[in-house]
Amino acid sequence: MKRLFLFISLLTSIFIAKAQEIQTMWVNDNFIPVSESHATYKKVFSIHDSVLTIDLISLKDKTQYVEHYCNGRPVGKWQEINNRTVIAERDFDNISYIGHAVDTINTLQLSADSAFDVPPSFLGGDKSRLRFLWDNIQYPYIAMQHGLQGTTYLKFTVTKEGSIDSVAILKSSNPYLDYEAVRVVRVMPKWNPGKKDGKPVNVRFNMPVKFTHSGLIDNAQDIQELYSVKQSEHFGQTESIAYNANAQKVKELYFDKNLEPLSQPKGAAYKKTITIEDSLTTIVLTGIKEKTTQIEYYKNDKPVGMWLYLEQGQVIEQCDFDYINRLANEKLDRPDEQVIKGSLDSSGVNRPLFVGGEKARIEFLQQNIQYPLLARLNGIQGTVHVSFIVTKEGEIKRPTIIKSAHPFLDFEAIRLIKSMPKWTPGTKNGQPVDVRFNMPIKFNLG
């Protein structure tokens, strides 16, 4: 995305020199310029009164994104338009960019321009702050669709009354993520205010908000701690499950570099620890030399919770199986009995179609699949069979695994299915209907 912003800044300079000149560009899903025949989006640039306007038009579903920049920064009202109707709007005139934070700012910290004896704190502590962000973040659709992620650094004031005020962006990751970071911080509940000489005072805070495909975290430690809180609440317990010393340790196993079992720890490359508490099984695979950690959770032999892969304490890959389980129970806003089940070739039912036909569907899968890192490293391949509902509006709902290949592959299959654009819905007696559709997703390292 840095290249994109540099490109925008360059275009701004060009267009200021040549007022109101219009340029058209064709780009793919990663916003890389391509020929028109291979394009996913049409990008139209125009300039007026030093404001650069970019119209990003999807060639698949005609969704349009309208963006405005001045001196390389987002301004004005950005709009998402579908069928000539504004379905989302972001007012960047209400967002303040005040500069760039130094790269060393990577944890929650107090700003140097504050005087205090006691720092302000989120009610319930830092874990509650993380949980609030986790529960309230709304990952922008365009950012999720195109795999945009990064860290937005914010600066804000915790007033002496405990309110959040003067939220501004120190360092941008992407305008869509910046906007959401500011929005969610502005809706935070009141904090415990900072104090000086025993009296409440205003205190400036710096805070990074990190967006990942599976949600939002501050750092590797935060996500482990946060997930421990989520797990504990989910299973009705108060202590941390993931790292509970009271959990029953079932066994410790040792492996060589090829993951072949060893009879003793000496010379082992990996250590696997399996613990069970109630019906939750936690498996931690530690790379002794490489300093890697792989954490998996199972309940009733099914993957649950946030699986993590860490290198040197940093999260490299994560799979949120609670998110997958929630998707499987999405609401349809109408009775389940209205979903057409069984054979799609049953009398009077016309099957739903991917826009552009079967060839376009296969191309979408090939272009958007992201082979999981751990699956690739461990040579895992196979076919995941997914079932989902194509609603009468053409949306994808309730994706579920009907035949698993491996949890890593299952997770990616669901993500891929959920990222598909709207389909042409199925019909019965000439009327659109909800239809359940089955699809195999093949993962092949060859």
PyMOL commands that set and color helices and strands:
alter all, ss='L'
color gray80, all
select helices_A, chain A and resi 2-17+36-38+92-94+126-136+141-145+175-186+220-234+321-327+336-338+358-368+373-377+407-418
alter helices_A, ss='H'
color red, helices_A
select strands_A, chain A and resi 23-27+41-48+51-58+64-70+73-74+77-82+85-91+96-97+109-110+150-158+164-171+194-196+199-201+203-212+215-217+248-255+261-262+270-277+280-287+292-299+302-303+306-311+314-320+349-350+382-390+396-403+426-428+431-433+435-443
alter strands_A, ss='S'
color yellow, strands_A
deselect
rebuild
show_as cartoon
